[in-house]
Structure formats: C-alpha cells, structure tokens
Amino acid sequence: AVTRVAIDQGAKVYGSKNGYYGLLHNELIPLELRNVGGVMQHGGTFLGSARAPEFKTVEGRQMALQHLRALGIEGLVVIGGNGSQTGASALNDMGLPVIGVASTIDNDLIGSDITIGVDTALNIALEAIDRLKVTASSHRRAFLVEVMGRDCGYLALNAAIAGGAEGAVIPEIETTPEEVVADLQQSYERGKTNGIIVVAEGAKHGWQELLAYCNSQPEIGFELRGVTLGHVQRGGTPTAYDRLLATRLGANAAERLIAGEHGCVVGMIRGRETATPYSEVVGRTKGVDPK
C-alpha cells in the first residue's frame, strides 16, 4: 500500500532489506508496482527483518542516513512495533522525516486500538485451542496454553474469551496458582470433559510453574498438559481484517509523509487512521483494559 500510493503520487520508492540492517549496509532496492504485486496474501515481510545492534548507536544511525541521502531519499516509512518505532523516532530527531505504521502481534503499541498482525495471530491461537479441546475431551484432560504477547495480555485474554476457556492468566492482573486450580476443579465438578487455561508469556506465574503446581493437586480431576504455541502464531495467511487494516494504514502513512507530515505513528483508533506523535509512543506500552 505504501509503494502503490507513493508511486501514484509521483514518488520513487525503495525498500530496505532486513529493516535497519539494510539501512546500515546499504541494501536498498527499488520497489516498483510489480515488486509488491501478490504480497498481500503472505505473512511476515518480503523485505525481511534482522537485528541491528549498531543502529542503536549515533554512529550507526549517521551511517544509515548517509546511505539514504546518497540515493536522494527524503522520507522513511517504518512498519513495526516498539523497537522499530524507537529507532524511527531517533532517525526523525536526526533530521530525516519518518512516519511509523503500527504493526505488532503484541498489540501493546500506543496510538492504535489494534495493530497489524493481531487478528491473524489471534485466529491462529484460537484454531489451536479448538483443536486442543478435541484431544482434551477425548482423554478428559486440561491444557495450559501459552500464547505470545510479551508483557501485554491482549492475545491471551481474547483467545480465552473466544475459545471458551476456563480462564486467562495475563500480566495486567495477577492470577495465583490456587485460582487456576479452583477454576479447573469447578469445571470438572460441573461435568466438563476438558479444561483450557490460556497463559500470556509475560504473566507472573508462567505455564510451567502453573503446570507443576496443578499436577500436585489431585483434587482437580483433570490430567494436565502444557502447550506453547510460540512462533506458530507469527506465521500463517493474513486474515481479511489484517489485509484491510494494513492497506489503510500503509496508504495513510504514505499520504501523510508526502504531504510533509512526520514524527508520528499511524494507527487505527475508533475506526479511523490516526497519527500519534512519537513523543507519546516511544518508551511506553499499553496493556489490556482491566474491565
């Protein structure tokens, strides 16, 4: 969407291979309409992504700016989460106009109700929970299912609600092992043939700790197993919602940058593309609403 809109408005577009690593090593490739045709249905990023520790230094960023200016590049669109937008803000402060696009499955970025990738990751987690319920019901078992999200419980909470789980263990609200045992025991006593507890990876009590504690409590009734979905959630075919969200945000970011706006992250707030200044985004994260 960024490429198509920019070209439509008369700009020349380059892509940085492997993110900031490409800026540092001058791996910038021209992007034409044919380069971006057919990428919408693929997950991940066709440009690639890689760690670039040297970009955190002033010298590294200066080298990146030299490479950009040598090609006559006048602005940059950075698609990513907290780490990516922190680097984008630093470049913007050094004089290069930068606009960010909110994209992270953690959904912890300030300035967007829901970020690119969240809906796809949530649906993948939900499909896994549905499949685990089949096995759980067959063997009268309960599963502790760990999902990603770092210190944000959005994926875990929504996967638990949509998956009909017994409970969700998230960073924002502490849940004790005793409470997990009580939830599973009550479900067993009501005659349920399976139990699901969704655990966020950043929760105070992780799934392994909870598994060990629950299996030491025979009164639960269920035999427990643990499953970590891990990076399975980061792959897969993007949902229709994510394709539309990415298109709207990418197009809006390109339009704003060409119009001279910069130093902000474009995200979806209350159904509208909205720009939030980097000063309100960098160094902060959001969690779920306790309500």
Secondary structure, 3 states (H helix, E strand, C coil): CHHHHHHHCCCCEEEECCCHHHHHCCCEEEECHHHHCCCCCCCCCCCCCCCCHHHHCHHHHHHHHHHHHHCCCCCEEEEECHHHHHHHHHHHHCCCCEEEEEECCCCCCCCCCCCECHHHHHHHHHHHHHHHHHHHHHHCEEEEEEECCCCCCHHHHHHHHHCCCCEEEECCECCCHHHHHHHHHHHHHCCCCCEEEEEECCCCCCHHHHHHHHHCCHHHCCEEEEEECHHHHHCCCCCHHHHHHHHHHHHHHHHHHHCCCCCEEEEEECCEEEEEEHHHHCCCCCCCCCC
